[in-house]
Amino acid sequence: MKIIALIQARMGSTRLPGKVIKEINGLPLIVHIYRRLLACREVDETVVAVGLDNCPPLTDLCRKYGLKWEVGNESDLINRFSDICDYQQKSADAFVRITADCLFHDPAYIDAMVKSYRDHYPKYRGLANWLPYRTISEGLDAEIYSTELLAQLDRDPKCPREGFATYAGENGYLGAWPLMDQQRFPNGHDLHLSIDTPQDFERAEKMLKILGNDEWRYEKTLEA
């Protein structure tokens, strides 16, 4: 079973324009996220899923830092992910969806989630780490979708083309991935760690100055 990580990225953020290429503690935000996903042992490949509109600054940065990237539909994420999973016949069986404002992912956490998916497929064709209720910080959200499930969402006329993750969770398409080890992944549900505003970005940079760019453990992030 081939599972790839897709980092959903575009330049059109309204509250913090261009945040995905904005430098934070010496590296662009998207590079930090990509490096963490490269450290995942259960993920076969990592690709930046770039929205088509205004993409040259982002694709130029990917080229500069050696990140794998593919360009797809700006607003139709189902189409973008489907095309990338099938690119050049390198068919993926499933993908992990990560957004480009989620800096603080723990690779071991992603690995545990992917392993659980492998162990329970086809009973679960999708998993989300924020179901049935949040135990991790907002900003570490991730889901896994089989390409078969993505095709089913594509056929569902009620499913939004962009905000399909919430729809999939609310309509029973995704199973819940509980935290098995609360000591390894302590409860941080009340912390907002996604980078949505200039204030979020400033706090994240202060945290990285404490952590450094290679300390990725979730418990250390909570300490920072």
Beta strands, then each sheet from edge to edge (+ up, - down):
strand 1: 3-9
strand 2: 23-24
strand 3: 27-28
strand 4: 45-51
strand 5: 69-72
strand 6: 94-99
strand 7: 126-128
strand 8: 143-146
strand 9: 175-176
sheet 1: 5+ 4+ 1+ 6+ 8- 7+ 9+
sheet 2: 2+ 3-
end
